[in-house]
């Protein structure tokens, strides 16, 4: 997850179903709209040269949370 200072911060989550594009998050300390890091580009890749942003914030996820 992206921390308040913009640096990556580890967050432990439990995942559920996935279709390879979207993955259900069953539990963990994530809030709706949090910016998450789902992968890492290799140094020197086209995206890093262009300063590409990749996926940011929000994103769709399966399920509606809750489960309490």
Residue, then its C-alpha position, 0 to 999 in steps of 0.5 A: x500500500x502507498x503510505x502517507x509519505x508516498x513510500x510503499x508500506x507492507x499490509x497483510x491481507x487475506x485473499x479469496x477468489x480471483x479471475x486473474x484480473x481481479x482478486x477478492x480481499x477477504x480481510x486486512x487493513x485496507x480502506x476503500x480507495x487506498x492506493x495499492x501496489x500490485x506488482x513491480x516494473x523492472x528498472x529500465x522498462x518502457x513504463x519506468x522510462x515514460x514515468x507511467x503510472x500503472x494502476x492507481x487507487x480505487x480499482x474494482x474488487x469483487x464483493x462488498x466487504x463487511x462479513x463482520 
